[in-house]
Amino acid sequence: MTGPENPQFDQITKIFSPCNGYAIVMKDKGYQGILYGVYDLTKNTVILPCDFYDIEVKAAFIKAYEPGYTLTCDVYTVQGVLVQTWDQIKR
């Protein structure tokens, strides 16, 4: 599921609780460092690519933190649909 079989990520770091088939995954992107995303294990599809500094799951939403700005995050549904950007949250 990881490595050459699945180039989108290097390893699974956490399974959503309660388990719904979604997992937080990570990929070592070299000079960019280790970045995180969300993967649907049941459908073998990427929900959010490994482009984020950190991922948090809050109820039915995902907070995805931008690299380099640990307090800057966008909010997504568990289907990967953007709900609110950081600029909207700040208001």
TALINZI-V380496 format. One line per field, one symbol per residue. ss: DSSP state (~ for helix, > for strand, _ for the rest). phi: phi as a letter, one per 20 degrees, with the letter a starting at -180 (. if undefined). burial: # if it has 16 or more other C-alpha atoms within 10 Angstrom, else .. Layout:
ss=???
phi=???
burial=???
This chain:
ss=__~~~_____>>>>>______>>>>>>>_~~~_>>>>>>>____>>>>>>>>>>>>>>__>>>>>>______>>>>>____>>>_~~~~~_
phi=.dmffbffbeaedaegcffcnececcbedmffnecdbcceffdlceecffccfbccdclecdedeffncfeecddcffenefdbegfffff
burial=.......#####..#......######......#######.....##########.#...#######....#########...........
